[in-house]
């Protein structure tokens, strides 16, 4: 009867959806297979943490030690999610020995539980798992505290990582469809909401507020199911969500610190002015911005200027992100075409592709930010004044 309760039915759906997604991730053909494996492991652990049915009904009754080890995999959830972020943000991500530090909370939890759980016999483990074990064994409270502390720390780390990703994209890439960091931010935000509700559930459990605990537990299960369904829909509609950046890329604020420490100020301003003139002349004459996939690396090679110097020149000296700098030239080029009566029959869609955009929405947004008019409104206004 307990197995068929409504909350357990929701848990079974979560497990089913999770494993469907795991199979999809492990069998899908993609260049980001390493990321898929990490995400698949995350979903396996998350399904176990959300339901716990397998361990509760089939493991704990005969093997309580193994059951506790299975439950302790909850400490792998946040490290796996963080590793997934690293693997999709940085195209050259590889596992390193330093990543073993992510196992520290799991090890601490085992150390806490060892004396009065893992080191005792079957009856001792049964007593530990009894209904009143929360009062008798503070180790359980410590385990819960470690879990929630880990979640807070990793959420902060993840948000910082995503924020840096955003600025790395702005400073090094020119195409707006790369900004899938929004998906990462949404993922962290939804997970944070789920974690907050789960924390309230555990607070009610420790306070012995059984009714509040039951409803928050049920709500947590429903939110977890919604979270899984959202992931599935995202995977179906956006099979290639990310383009990784090289981990050697640095934010401009870090480059400025290096320059202050290393550069000789003599003649720096003169060279800076010369480089700006050179850059603007190159953009006007060669029009490299027409390449929709242009990156700061591509432009640095074309101009024979080190990436670091070019990044500082655009992002600091011109006070623009590379993304905004390139798109300003694209918009100016589009304006020239739109106001040309001879090209009146050229559609806006054809123009946006011609000048280097590959998304109508990003083109319209950038154009309106620059001119305060839509491309169609601008064309009508200019051609009307000419007539």
Secondary structure, DSSP 8 states (H G I E B T S, - for coil): -GGGSHHHHHHHHHHHHHHHHHHHHHHS--TTHHHHHHHHHHHHHHHHHHH-HHIIIIITTT-HHHHHHHHTTHHHHHHHHHHHHHHHHBTT----GGGGGGGHHHHHHHHHHIIIIITS-HHHHHHHTSTTHHHH-HHHHHHHHHHHHHHHHHHHHHHHHHHHHHHHHHHHB--GGG-THHHHHHHHHHHHHHHHHHHHHHHHHHTT-HHHHHHHHHHHHHHHHHHHHHHHHHHHH-S-----B-TT---HHHHHHHHHHH---TTHHHHHHHHHHHHHHHHHHH-GGGSTT-BHHHHHHHHT--HHHHHHIIIIIS---HHHHHHHHHHHHHHHHHT-GGGTTS-HHHHHHHTT---HHHHHHHHHHHHSS-HHHHHHHHHHHH-
